[in-house]
Structure formats: structure tokens, C-alpha cells
């Protein structure tokens, strides 16, 4: 009898030891629900506090200049520590790391919600971001090594991608509701039961992932270089939004680039690198990383402009503005489940990623038609629908292929890299498009005779429309790069090729496999 090939799904290995899978298929899917719950918590926590900032500022009496630190402390720690978090998950075991991250995140959220002053709130937010940097790549790597059969993997990543794509919009809505009907503190307290439920569910239903068997030295110089580079980039981008592109911001961006260059040199020469360059130099994975970076750059830029347009120009309250973002959430789920989830096993990834980014680009292009007399239903709603639909069709296969064909011992760092690409894209996109909008508004007001609120609104809307044109260009560039770089065949075709290669083809081979 000829030998049958053993799939990775049937016998995954971690560090040379076979890992026993979950007891039942049902357990694995219920475990996915708890992983998804944790990912939703991390995704929405970046925006849920934004709506609560005015109430928190009034409660704790901190200045308008200081309030950005409630957001920046989280994003800096999250973006800066992602690669380190992914490597720690690979080294010490994903399930254990995931649960530790959840418990720590719950504790930090409780401290932040009960914060008696501004300093405690900012410190708690920084700890939240640090633990989110542990949770996000660990969640994605757990999916990558648990779901390997094409149809199951497509479904699992449809869930994950839908959450990643709609988390920011859900955060705006939930933050507005909690602030209006309870207190700004509940924007933090709400994480405590969610994290604890996810931790208990993970311990009971997600298969144990032992640590790798490597006993190599940890790459502390590489960790310091990449953490410094990411922190400088995220902080510089946030400062560019708040203060403009002054000399300090430019120095941060240049310093980040220098540290990134040193990090690449270090990883190319280190005996046990934090990020083996083979992870990012693979053509399909590299294309997936770039696609996520550019997709989030355009998408988060759109969130910024739509938020300001709804509240400043149309006069929506924070809660109503949050409700107005629901179409993005709905179409994100639609694209993730009905399109990406069903087509991923059958078509090459770029057949979803490139068209998806073009559809999102069309949504941004619609925003270039905004003017003071525009209304939500005819201008903003169609743009939101296209943005959500297109982004999900691009992000779901991008996340899946970013962790495809990676050795299990490197799944965490691959997952961290794609998460870092998303964080960098969101930071750069927001900073760049905000700068374009501000410059376009200033030029418009300088060249037009405007008076009163209507004239100021016309300048603002002109700036939003100009930045939307740049955002559309970013998304089109992402589509072109996805089409050119992501050359992997469909998962079904890959599986057929592997089976064909493993079958004996002649009498001699049949004797060897008997």
C-alpha cells in the first residue's frame, strides 16, 4: 500500500514536537469565537476611547494639549512592541501567552477605568497597548496553525478579517453609547468581562501550543531597534496630525527610518534574529504585508475625514456619528463572509486582493465629490459601503497569506509583522492625509473670500475631498502591488499540487512507499 501524505492540519509540529489538536472540530470552532472576541476587544480599543475623551477631560481636568496622550500612549506601545510580542508568543507558547495577555489587559483596563487622575489613565493605556501587542499577533498565529485546510482556513480568516476591518467603526459606536448612557469610564471597564470570558474560553477550548524547543539567544538588540523604530514612527505620525510637520516630527520620522535600516542589518547578520528576513522576502507574504499597510492607510484616513465631516460639517452628535459608521461594519462583514470566505479556497489571493483594493479606492473617490451641501445618504453612505466591501475582500486573504507556508515556530512573528504593517499603515495614512487636508484647506481659504461658518466649512470640505483623492491613489497603488507581487495559486490548487507530488509515479517509487 502506498504511503499517504500527512497534511499539516493532521499533524502540526511546534519546535519538533507534535501538537495534539483539539478534541473535536466543534471545540476548535468555538475556540475561534473566543479568539475573535479578544481580537475585537483589541481592534475597537484603539477608537472606543476617542469618543469618550471630552468627558474624561472634564472629569480629570487635564488640558486639551495633553488629551492626545490618552490615545498616543496606547498606539505607541501597541505599534512599538508588536514584533517583540509575536516572538515571545513563538518562544513561550501561544496559548499561554494569549491568556496572560488577556488577564493583563483586563487588569490594565480596570485600573484605567478607575483612574483618579490623568497620569494613572495614561499609564494604564500604555500597559493596555503593550498587552495588545502581545494579543494581536498571538491571536492571528493561533488561527494560522489551527486552521490549515483551505475551506476551514478561509472561514476562520473571514471571521478574523471581518473583525479587524470593522473594529474601529464598532469602537466609535460603542464608545458613544457607553459615554452617553453610562460614563466614559465604562469604555475601559467593558474590557474586563470580555477579556476574562475570552481567557476562560481559550483555556478550555483552544488547543495547547507548547513553546518552541529552540535554546538560541534572544535577539535583544534587534528588539530594541525595531521597537524604537516603530515607536518613533507611530509617535511622529500622531504628532504630525496634532501639531503639523515641524522639525521635531521630521526628526522622529528620519530617526525611525535610520533605526529600521539598522534593524534590517542586524537581522541579516544575527544568529537568532527576531525577524528572519525570509519571512518578509517571500514574494506573496511581502505583497500581503504591503497590501495590509496600504489598505489600512486609506481606510483609517477615511475614518478621520468622515468623522470630522459628520460632526463638524453636518452637526451629528458623537452617538449619531457612531451609528452613521454602521454601514462600513455591515459591508465589511458581507465582504468577509459572502465573498472572501467563499472564494478564498477557489481563486488565487490576488484575484480578491487587487479588485478589493480597487473597490475601496472607488469608495474614496466618491468622497472627492463632497461639498458643503452634500448629505449623508447620497454621498457618505455609498462611499462607506464600498470602503467596507473592498477593504474586507483585500484584508482577509492578505492576513491569511501573510502567515501561509511559514514554519510553525515563526507563525507568531509573521502574524506580528502583518499586524505591524496595519499599525504603520494606519499611523502614516492618518498623518499624511490629515496633512494634505490641512494644506488644501489653508490654500482654499487663502484663495477665496469666505465669511462665517459656511465659508469655513467650505474650506474644510475642500480639504477632505483633496485628501480623499490621495487616499484613492494609495488604494489603487495597493491594488497594483497586490496584482504584481502576490503570485500564489489558489489554496485548492496548492493542495492538489502537494498530493500529486507525493503520489508514487512508477514501479520503483511504489516499492519504496509500500
C-alpha positions as CSV (number, residue, x, y, z in Angstrom):
1,X,0.0,0.0,0.0
2,X,1.4,3.4,-1.0
3,X,2.2,5.9,1.7
4,X,-0.3,8.7,2.1
5,X,0.9,12.3,2.6
6,X,0.2,13.7,6.1
7,X,-1.2,17.2,5.9
8,X,-0.1,19.9,8.3
9,X,-3.7,20.0,9.6
10,X,-3.5,16.4,10.7
11,X,-0.1,16.7,12.4
12,X,1.1,20.2,13.1
13,X,4.5,20.5,14.7
14,X,5.9,23.1,17.0
15,X,9.6,23.1,17.6
16,X,10.0,19.5,16.6
17,X,7.2,18.1,18.8
18,X,3.8,17.1,17.5
19,X,1.0,19.1,19.0
20,X,-2.3,17.3,19.7
21,X,-5.2,19.1,18.2
22,X,-8.5,19.9,19.9
23,X,-10.7,17.1,20.9
24,X,-13.4,17.9,18.4
25,X,-13.9,20.0,15.4
26,X,-16.7,21.8,17.2
27,X,-14.4,22.8,20.0
28,X,-12.0,24.3,17.5
29,X,-14.7,26.5,16.1
30,X,-16.0,27.6,19.5
31,X,-12.4,28.4,20.4
32,X,-12.3,30.6,17.3
33,X,-15.2,32.6,18.8
34,X,-13.1,33.3,21.9
35,X,-10.1,34.3,19.8
36,X,-12.3,36.5,17.7
37,X,-13.8,38.1,20.8
38,X,-10.3,39.0,22.1
39,X,-9.3,40.4,18.6
40,X,-12.5,42.5,18.6
41,X,-11.5,44.0,22.0
42,X,-8.1,44.9,20.7
43,X,-9.4,46.3,17.5
44,X,-12.1,48.6,18.9
45,X,-10.0,49.7,21.9
46,X,-7.9,52.0,19.6
47,X,-11.1,54.1,18.9
48,X,-13.6,53.4,21.7
49,X,-11.8,55.9,24.0
50,X,-11.7,58.7,21.3
51,X,-15.4,59.5,21.7
52,X,-15.1,59.5,25.5
53,X,-12.2,62.0,25.6
54,X,-14.2,65.2,26.1
55,X,-16.0,63.6,29.1
56,X,-12.7,62.1,30.5
57,X,-11.1,65.5,30.2
58,X,-13.9,67.2,32.1
59,X,-13.8,64.6,34.8
60,X,-10.0,64.5,35.3
61,X,-9.3,68.2,34.5
62,X,-6.4,67.7,32.0
63,X,-5.6,70.2,29.3
64,X,-6.6,70.0,25.6
65,X,-2.9,69.7,24.7
66,X,-2.5,66.6,27.0
67,X,-5.6,64.7,25.9
68,X,-3.9,63.2,22.8
69,X,-1.7,61.1,25.2
70,X,-4.7,59.0,26.1
71,X,-4.7,57.8,22.5
72,X,-1.0,58.1,21.8
73,X,0.1,56.0,24.9
74,X,-1.9,53.1,23.5
75,X,-0.9,53.3,19.9
76,X,2.8,53.9,20.7
77,X,3.0,50.8,22.9
78,X,0.9,48.7,20.6
79,X,2.8,49.6,17.4
80,X,6.2,49.6,19.0
81,X,6.0,46.2,20.7
82,X,4.2,44.1,18.1
83,X,7.2,42.2,16.7
84,X,8.5,41.6,20.2
85,X,5.1,40.3,21.2
86,X,4.9,37.9,18.3
87,X,8.4,36.5,19.0
88,X,7.5,36.0,22.7
89,X,4.4,34.0,21.7
90,X,6.6,31.8,19.4
91,X,9.1,31.3,22.2
92,X,6.9,30.7,25.2
93,X,3.8,29.1,23.7
94,X,0.9,30.9,22.0
95,X,-2.0,29.7,24.2
96,X,-0.2,30.6,27.4
97,X,0.9,33.9,26.1
98,X,-2.6,34.7,24.9
99,X,-4.2,34.0,28.2
100,X,-1.5,36.0,30.1
101,X,-2.2,38.9,27.7
102,X,-5.9,38.7,28.2
103,X,-5.7,38.7,32.0
104,X,-3.2,41.6,31.9
105,X,-5.3,43.6,29.5
106,X,-8.3,43.2,31.8
107,X,-6.3,44.4,34.8
108,X,-5.0,47.4,32.9
109,X,-8.5,48.3,31.7
110,X,-9.8,48.1,35.3
111,X,-7.0,50.5,36.5
112,X,-7.7,52.9,33.6
113,X,-11.4,52.9,34.3
114,X,-10.9,53.7,37.9
115,X,-8.1,56.2,37.3
116,X,-8.2,59.0,39.9
117,X,-6.0,61.3,37.7
118,X,-4.6,61.8,34.3
119,X,-1.2,60.2,34.9
120,X,-2.8,56.9,36.0
121,X,-5.1,56.9,33.0
122,X,-2.2,57.4,30.6
123,X,-0.1,54.7,32.3
124,X,-3.0,52.3,32.1
125,X,-3.4,53.0,28.4
126,X,0.3,52.3,27.8
127,X,0.0,49.0,29.6
128,X,-3.1,48.2,27.5
129,X,-1.2,48.9,24.3
130,X,1.7,46.7,25.4
131,X,-0.6,43.8,26.1
132,X,-2.5,44.4,22.9
133,X,0.9,43.9,21.1
134,X,1.0,40.5,22.8
135,X,-2.6,39.6,22.0
136,X,-2.9,40.6,18.3
137,X,-0.1,38.6,16.8
138,X,-0.8,35.6,19.1
139,X,-4.5,35.5,18.0
140,X,-3.5,35.5,14.4
141,X,-0.8,32.9,14.8
142,X,-3.2,30.6,16.7
143,X,-5.6,30.8,13.7
144,X,-2.7,30.1,11.3
145,X,-1.6,26.9,13.0
146,X,-5.1,25.7,13.9
147,X,-6.9,26.1,10.6
148,X,-4.9,24.8,7.6
149,X,-7.4,23.1,5.4
150,X,-8.4,25.6,2.6
151,X,-12.1,25.9,3.3
152,X,-11.7,26.0,7.1
153,X,-8.9,28.5,6.8
154,X,-11.0,30.7,4.6
155,X,-13.9,30.7,7.1
156,X,-11.6,31.3,10.1
157,X,-9.8,34.2,8.4
158,X,-13.1,35.7,7.2
159,X,-14.1,35.9,10.8
160,X,-10.7,37.5,11.8
161,X,-10.6,39.8,8.8
162,X,-14.2,41.0,9.3
163,X,-13.3,41.8,12.9
164,X,-10.1,43.6,12.0
165,X,-11.9,45.7,9.3
166,X,-14.9,46.7,11.4
167,X,-13.4,47.0,14.9
168,X,-12.6,50.7,14.6
169,X,-16.1,51.6,13.4
170,X,-17.7,49.4,16.2
171,X,-15.4,51.2,18.7
172,X,-16.8,54.6,17.7
173,X,-20.4,53.4,18.1
174,X,-19.8,51.6,21.4
175,X,-17.8,54.4,22.8
176,X,-20.5,56.9,22.0
177,X,-23.2,54.8,23.6
178,X,-21.3,54.0,26.8
179,X,-20.2,57.6,27.3
180,X,-23.7,59.0,26.7
181,X,-25.7,56.5,28.8
182,X,-23.2,55.3,31.4
183,X,-19.8,57.0,31.8
184,X,-16.6,57.4,29.9
185,X,-15.0,55.0,32.4
186,X,-17.1,52.2,31.0
187,X,-15.2,52.5,27.7
188,X,-12.4,50.9,29.7
189,X,-14.4,48.8,32.3
190,X,-16.2,46.9,29.4
191,X,-12.9,45.2,28.6
192,X,-12.8,43.4,31.9
193,X,-15.6,40.9,31.5
194,X,-14.8,40.5,27.8
195,X,-11.1,39.6,28.4
196,X,-11.9,37.3,31.3
197,X,-14.5,35.4,29.2
198,X,-12.1,35.1,26.3
199,X,-9.4,33.8,28.7
200,X,-11.6,31.1,30.2
201,X,-12.8,30.0,26.8
202,X,-9.3,29.9,25.4
203,X,-8.1,27.7,28.3
204,X,-10.9,25.3,27.9
205,X,-11.3,25.1,24.1
206,X,-8.2,26.2,22.2
207,X,-5.5,23.5,21.8
208,X,-2.4,24.0,23.9
209,X,0.6,25.3,22.0
210,X,3.9,24.4,23.7
211,X,6.9,26.7,23.5
212,X,9.5,26.1,20.8
213,X,12.4,23.9,21.6
214,X,14.9,26.5,20.5
215,X,17.5,27.4,23.1
216,X,19.1,30.1,21.0
217,X,19.9,33.6,22.4
218,X,17.1,36.1,22.2
219,X,17.7,39.0,19.9
220,X,17.6,41.9,22.3
221,X,19.5,44.4,20.1
222,X,17.0,43.6,17.3
223,X,14.1,44.0,19.7
224,X,15.4,47.4,20.9
225,X,16.0,48.6,17.3
226,X,12.6,47.7,15.9
227,X,10.7,48.8,19.0
228,X,12.4,52.2,18.8
229,X,11.8,52.5,15.1
230,X,8.1,51.7,15.4
231,X,7.6,53.9,18.5
232,X,9.3,56.8,16.7
233,X,7.2,56.3,13.6
234,X,3.9,56.0,15.4
235,X,4.6,58.9,17.7
236,X,5.9,61.1,14.8
237,X,2.8,60.3,12.8
238,X,0.5,61.2,15.7
239,X,2.4,64.4,16.4
240,X,2.1,65.3,12.7
241,X,-1.7,65.1,13.0
242,X,-1.8,67.1,16.2
243,X,1.0,69.7,15.6
244,X,1.9,69.6,11.9
245,X,5.1,68.6,10.2
246,X,7.5,70.6,12.3
247,X,11.3,69.9,12.8
248,X,10.7,67.6,15.8
249,X,8.3,65.4,13.8
250,X,10.6,65.2,10.8
251,X,13.5,64.2,13.1
252,X,11.3,61.4,14.5
253,X,10.4,60.1,11.1
254,X,14.1,60.2,9.9
255,X,15.2,58.6,13.2
256,X,12.6,55.8,12.7
257,X,14.0,55.2,9.2
258,X,17.5,55.0,10.5
259,X,16.6,52.5,13.2
260,X,14.7,50.4,10.7
261,X,17.8,50.3,8.4
262,X,19.9,49.2,11.4
263,X,17.3,46.6,12.3
264,X,17.5,45.1,8.8
265,X,21.3,44.9,9.0
266,X,21.1,43.3,12.4
267,X,18.5,40.7,11.3
268,X,20.6,39.8,8.3
269,X,23.7,39.1,10.5
270,X,22.2,37.8,13.8
271,X,22.5,34.1,14.6
272,X,19.0,34.1,16.1
273,X,17.1,37.0,14.5
274,X,14.0,38.5,16.0
275,X,12.5,38.6,12.5
276,X,14.2,36.2,10.0
277,X,14.3,38.1,6.7
278,X,12.9,35.1,4.9
279,X,9.5,35.9,6.5
280,X,9.3,39.2,4.7
281,X,11.3,38.5,1.5
282,X,8.8,35.8,0.3
283,X,7.1,37.4,-2.6
284,X,3.5,36.5,-1.7
285,X,4.0,37.3,2.0
286,X,5.7,40.6,1.2
287,X,2.9,41.5,-1.1
288,X,0.4,40.7,1.6
289,X,2.2,42.9,4.1
290,X,2.2,45.8,1.7
291,X,-1.4,45.3,0.8
292,X,-2.4,45.5,4.5
293,X,-0.3,48.6,5.0
294,X,-1.8,50.5,2.1
295,X,-5.4,49.3,2.8
296,X,-5.3,50.5,6.4
297,X,-3.6,53.8,5.3
298,X,-6.6,54.5,3.1
299,X,-9.2,53.1,5.4
300,X,-8.1,55.0,8.6
301,X,-7.7,58.2,6.6
302,X,-11.3,57.8,5.5
303,X,-12.4,57.3,9.1
304,X,-10.7,60.5,10.1
305,X,-12.4,62.6,7.3
306,X,-15.8,61.0,7.7
307,X,-15.8,61.6,11.5
308,X,-15.0,65.2,11.1
309,X,-17.4,65.7,8.2
310,X,-20.3,64.2,10.1
311,X,-19.7,66.1,13.4
312,X,-18.2,69.4,12.3
313,X,-20.0,70.0,8.9
314,X,-23.2,68.1,9.3
315,X,-23.5,68.6,13.0
316,X,-24.1,65.0,14.1
317,X,-23.7,64.1,17.8
318,X,-20.9,61.6,18.7
319,X,-23.5,58.8,19.1
320,X,-25.3,59.5,15.8
321,X,-21.9,59.7,14.1
322,X,-21.1,56.3,15.5
323,X,-24.4,54.9,14.2
324,X,-23.6,56.5,10.8
325,X,-20.5,54.3,10.6
326,X,-22.5,51.1,10.8
327,X,-22.7,50.6,7.0
328,X,-18.9,50.1,7.0
329,X,-19.3,47.4,9.6
330,X,-22.1,45.7,7.7
331,X,-20.4,45.7,4.3
332,X,-17.1,44.6,5.9
333,X,-18.9,41.5,7.3
334,X,-20.6,41.0,4.0
335,X,-17.4,41.1,2.0
336,X,-15.5,38.9,4.5
337,X,-18.2,36.2,4.8
338,X,-20.0,36.1,1.5
339,X,-17.2,37.0,-0.9
340,X,-13.7,36.4,0.6
341,X,-14.8,33.5,2.8
342,X,-16.4,31.6,-0.1
343,X,-13.9,32.5,-2.9
344,X,-10.6,32.2,-1.0
345,X,-10.3,28.4,-1.4
346,X,-11.0,28.6,-5.1
347,X,-9.2,31.6,-6.5
348,X,-5.7,33.0,-6.3
349,X,-5.4,35.5,-3.5
350,X,-4.6,38.4,-5.8
351,X,-7.9,37.8,-7.6
352,X,-9.5,39.0,-4.4
353,X,-7.0,41.5,-3.1
354,X,-6.4,43.6,-6.2
355,X,-10.1,44.1,-7.1
356,X,-11.0,44.6,-3.4
357,X,-8.5,47.5,-3.1
358,X,-9.9,49.0,-6.3
359,X,-13.4,48.9,-4.9
360,X,-12.2,50.6,-1.7
361,X,-10.4,53.1,-3.9
362,X,-13.7,53.8,-5.7
363,X,-15.3,54.5,-2.3
364,X,-12.5,57.0,-1.5
365,X,-13.0,58.5,-5.0
366,X,-16.7,59.2,-4.1
367,X,-15.6,61.2,-1.1
368,X,-13.8,63.6,-3.5
369,X,-17.2,64.8,-4.6
370,X,-18.1,66.1,-1.1
371,X,-19.2,69.7,-0.8
372,X,-21.0,71.7,1.9
373,X,-24.4,70.9,0.5
374,X,-23.7,67.1,0.4
375,X,-25.9,64.9,2.6
376,X,-25.1,61.6,4.3
377,X,-27.4,59.3,2.3
378,X,-26.3,60.3,-1.2
379,X,-22.5,60.9,-0.7
380,X,-21.2,59.4,2.6
381,X,-23.3,56.2,2.8
382,X,-22.3,54.8,-0.7
383,X,-18.6,55.6,0.0
384,X,-18.8,53.7,3.3
385,X,-20.4,50.7,1.6
386,X,-17.6,50.5,-1.0
387,X,-14.8,51.1,1.5
388,X,-16.1,48.3,3.8
389,X,-16.8,45.8,1.0
390,X,-13.5,46.4,-0.8
391,X,-11.2,46.5,2.3
392,X,-12.6,43.2,3.6
393,X,-12.1,41.4,0.3
394,X,-8.4,42.6,0.3
395,X,-7.6,42.2,4.1
396,X,-9.0,38.7,4.6
397,X,-6.8,37.0,2.0
398,X,-3.9,39.3,2.9
399,X,-4.0,38.2,6.6
400,X,-4.3,34.5,5.5
401,X,-1.3,34.7,3.1
402,X,0.8,36.7,5.5
403,X,1.0,33.6,7.7
404,X,0.9,30.9,4.9
405,X,3.8,28.5,4.4
406,X,5.6,29.9,7.5
407,X,7.2,27.3,9.8
408,X,5.0,26.9,12.9
409,X,7.9,28.2,15.1
410,X,7.8,31.5,13.2
411,X,4.0,31.9,13.0
412,X,3.9,34.4,15.8
413,X,6.5,36.7,14.3
414,X,4.8,36.5,10.8
415,X,1.5,37.4,12.4
416,X,3.2,40.3,14.3
417,X,4.7,41.6,11.1
418,X,1.3,41.8,9.3
419,X,-0.2,43.5,12.4
420,X,2.7,45.9,12.5
421,X,2.1,46.7,8.8
422,X,-1.5,47.5,9.6
423,X,-0.5,49.8,12.5
424,X,2.1,51.5,10.5
425,X,-0.4,52.0,7.6
426,X,-3.0,53.5,9.9
427,X,-0.4,55.9,11.5
428,X,1.2,57.0,8.3
429,X,-2.1,57.2,6.4
430,X,-3.8,59.3,9.1
431,X,-0.8,61.7,9.4
432,X,-0.2,62.0,5.6
433,X,-3.9,62.5,4.6
434,X,-4.5,64.9,7.6
435,X,-1.6,67.0,6.4
436,X,-2.9,67.0,2.8
437,X,-6.3,68.0,4.1
438,X,-5.0,70.8,6.3
439,X,-2.8,72.2,3.5
440,X,-5.7,72.1,0.9
441,X,-8.0,73.9,3.4
442,X,-5.4,76.6,4.1
443,X,-4.9,77.1,0.3
444,X,-8.6,77.3,-0.3
445,X,-9.2,79.8,2.4
446,X,-6.3,81.9,1.2
447,X,-7.6,82.0,-2.4
448,X,-11.3,82.5,-1.6
449,X,-13.2,85.3,0.1
450,X,-15.1,83.4,2.8
451,X,-17.2,84.6,5.7
452,X,-18.8,83.0,8.7
453,X,-19.4,79.3,9.4
454,X,-20.4,78.4,5.8
455,X,-17.1,79.7,4.4
456,X,-15.0,77.9,7.0
457,X,-17.0,74.7,6.3
458,X,-16.4,75.1,2.5
459,X,-12.6,75.2,3.2
460,X,-12.8,72.1,5.5
461,X,-14.8,70.1,2.9
462,X,-12.4,71.0,0.1
463,X,-9.5,69.7,2.3
464,X,-11.3,66.4,3.0
465,X,-12.1,66.0,-0.7
466,X,-8.5,66.6,-1.7
467,X,-7.1,64.2,0.8
468,X,-9.7,61.6,-0.3
469,X,-8.2,61.8,-3.8
470,X,-4.8,61.0,-2.3
471,X,-6.4,58.1,-0.3
472,X,-7.9,56.7,-3.5
473,X,-4.4,56.8,-5.1
474,X,-2.9,54.9,-2.1
475,X,-5.5,52.2,-2.5
476,X,-5.0,51.9,-6.3
477,X,-1.3,51.6,-5.7
478,X,-2.0,48.8,-3.2
479,X,-4.1,47.0,-5.9
480,X,-1.3,47.3,-8.4
481,X,1.3,45.9,-5.9
482,X,-1.0,43.0,-4.9
483,X,-1.5,42.1,-8.6
484,X,2.2,42.2,-9.3
485,X,3.6,40.6,-6.2
486,X,1.1,38.1,-4.8
487,X,1.6,35.2,-7.2
488,X,0.4,32.2,-5.1
489,X,-2.1,29.9,-6.7
490,X,-5.5,29.2,-5.0
491,X,-5.3,27.0,-1.9
492,X,-7.2,24.2,-3.6
493,X,-4.6,24.2,-6.4
494,X,-1.8,24.2,-3.9
495,X,-3.3,21.2,-2.2
496,X,-3.7,19.3,-5.5
497,X,-0.1,20.0,-6.4
498,X,1.1,18.7,-3.0
499,X,-0.9,15.5,-3.3
500,X,0.3,15.0,-6.9
501,X,3.9,15.4,-5.9
502,X,3.5,12.9,-3.0
503,X,2.0,10.1,-5.1
504,X,4.3,7.4,-6.5
505,X,4.7,7.6,-10.2
506,X,6.5,4.3,-11.2
507,X,7.2,0.8,-10.0
508,X,10.4,1.8,-8.2
509,X,8.6,4.6,-6.3
510,X,5.8,2.2,-5.4
511,X,8.3,-0.3,-3.9
512,X,9.8,2.5,-1.8
513,X,6.4,3.6,-0.5
514,X,4.9,0.1,0.0
